[in-house]
Amino acid sequence: MDRIMIFGTDTNDETYQIAQRWCQAKGAGWAVGRPLGKGGTAPVFEVASPDGLKALKIYDLRFSAGSLGEIEQKRMDQQLALAGHDCPFLVQVYEGGRFEDRLYLVMSRAPGTELEKRLRDVPRSQIRKITGQIAQAALFLKRKGLCHRDIKAANIFISEDFQHCTLLDVSVIRDVTDPIGVGTDHDGQLPVVATARYSPPEYLFRLLEP
């Protein structure tokens, strides 16, 4: 089979092909599009649906099976518990489960692109608004008794006009009062979760009790 590139994506890539079959199984009106990014556990693709654009996360095989798969399944359940929330600055999670041998998650397609890629372009006048919107998303989670744990520019989408941003990747949220972090940590071992360089030093260097 000839190798074809669509939006910079190799159509022979296994994960892309799984995403294609997932869309086919969903039925008419569903189609996989360009990649939106790739985190530590999975690539995310833009998909067309009868209700408009969405984002489809297809987990890597190693995070879909065994002990790592169990951890990701628990994390997915936490994300699905937030479905239908009313915070305009936090990604929506619509559906999750297993397709073939992979875990998957369907989320809202946040407008724009990664803030990390637009940092040099952000108008000075919009910095306060962007910071305020992300703070509102974090405070929304706090009111639910949750913390995000990986707020960074790569996990924020910003609209082209810099008027609206969306906090993404709620895969590592945890209950603030949970001393172990069931579903988000590895059997109570409390390794560094998410991106170490964004962690506060008292967490990173274990200066406080868990």
N, C-alpha and C positions, 0 to 999 in steps of 0.2 A: 504494500500500500504506500502511495506517495505521501511524503511528509508535508503537511500544509500548516501555515501559520495564520491564525486569526487573532487580530488585536494583540499580536506578540505572544500568543499561546500556541504551543505545539499541539495540534489536534490528535496526535498519536500518544500524547501524555496520558498515562493510565487514569489519573484523577479526573482529567478533563473528560475522558470517555465515560467514566462513571457518572459524572455530572450530566452528560448528554443522555445516558440511559435513564437517569433519574427523571429528567424532564420528559422524556418519552413516556415513562410510566405514569407521570402526572396527567398526561393527556394534551388535548388541543390548547394552544395558547401559551404553552410553556417552551422555552428555548434558552439554552445556555449562551452567554455572551462573553465579555472580556473579563480577565482576572482583575480583582479589586485589591489584592494583596495576599501575602502569605505570612502567617504567624508561626509560632513555634510548633503548633500542633496540626495546622491545616491551611490549605489555600482557600480563598473565598472568591466566588465567581458572581458576576452580575447575571441575573436570570430574568427573562421576560415571563410574566404571568398574566392571566386574564384580568388581574386586579392592578397591573402595573409592574414596574421594576422591583425586584427584591434581590437579596443577597443570599447565596447558597454556600455554606461551609461544608466541605467534604473532608473529614478527618483523615490524616495519614493512617496507614494500616497499623502501625505500632501503637497508635493511640486509640485504636478501635477494638483491640483484643487484649486478653490477659488482664493483669493487675492495672496497667495503665488505662485500658479500656473501661474497667470498672470505675476508676477515678473520674474519667471524662464523662461517663454516664451520670454519675452523681452531680458533677458540675452542670451538665446539661439540664438535669431535673431542677436545679436551683434557678437556672436561667428561665426555664419554661414557667416557673412559678411567678415570674414577673410579667408574663404575657398580658397585654391589654392595659399596661400602666398608662398614666396620664402625664408623664414628664416629656415635654417636647424636645429635650436636649439629650435624651438617652435612647439608644437603639432599642427597637422593638424586636422581640423574639416571637415568631409565629408557630413554629413547628419543629420538632426534632424527633430523631429515631434512628433506625438502622436500615440501610439499603445495601443489598448484597453483603459484602464483608466490611462495610464502613459505617461509622456513625456520621450523621449529618444534622445540620441545623439551618433553618430558614429564618432570615432576619429582614428587617426593613433595609431598603437601599438608601443610605444617608445621602443627601445632596452634596455634590462637590467632590473633593478629593482629600487625601491625607494632609492634615495641617503641617506635618513634618516636611512635606514637599513644597509648601507655600510660605514657610516662615519668613523668607526674605521679602515676600510680596505683601505681607500684612500691613495695612495702613496703621500708622500710630494711633489714629483716632478710634480704631476698632479693638485695640488690645483690651481695654476695660470691658467691652461687651463680651468678647470671647471668653475672658477669664470668668466673668459673671455667669455666663451660660453653663460652663463646665462646673462651676461651684454649685449651681442650682441642681445639676445632675447628681453631684456627690452628696448634697444635702438631702435630695430625694431618697437616695439609697440609705443614708443615715437614718432617716425617719422610718425606714423599713427594717432597721437594725442591721444593715449590711454595709460593708466597705468594699471599694472597687479593687484596690491594691496594684493597679497598673495604669494609672493615669499618666499619659505621655502624649507627645505630639503625634506619634505614629498611630495612636488609638483614638484620634479625634479627626472627624471629617469636617471640613469647612466648606461652605457654599462658595460659589465663584465670586459672589459680591461681598463676601466676608461678613454677611449679616446673620448667618445661622450656623451653629456648629453642633455636632452630635458626638457624644461619648460612646465609643464602641467597646467591644471585647469585654463583656461582663462574665467571661468564663472563669475568672479567678476571684469572683466575689466570695466573701465569707461572712458569716454571722459574727458581728462585733463581739458578742458575749460568749462565743464558743471557744473554750480554751484549747481545743484540739484542731478545730477546723474540719469537721467531718465533710467529706466530699470535695475538699479543695486542697488537702495536704496528704502526704504519703504515710498512712498508718501511724499518725501521731508523731512522726519524726521531725516535722516542721522545717523542711528545707527552705531555702530562699525561693519564693514563688514569684513568677513574673520577671521583671527586669531589674537586676540588682542595682544598677546605677541610679535608679529612681527611688530606691528604698531609703527610708530614714536610717541614719547610722545606728540608732538604738535597736532597730530591728535587724539590720544587716549584720551587726557584730554581736547580736544576742546580749545586749547590755541589760535588758529587762527580762522578767519572767514571760513566758509565752502568752 
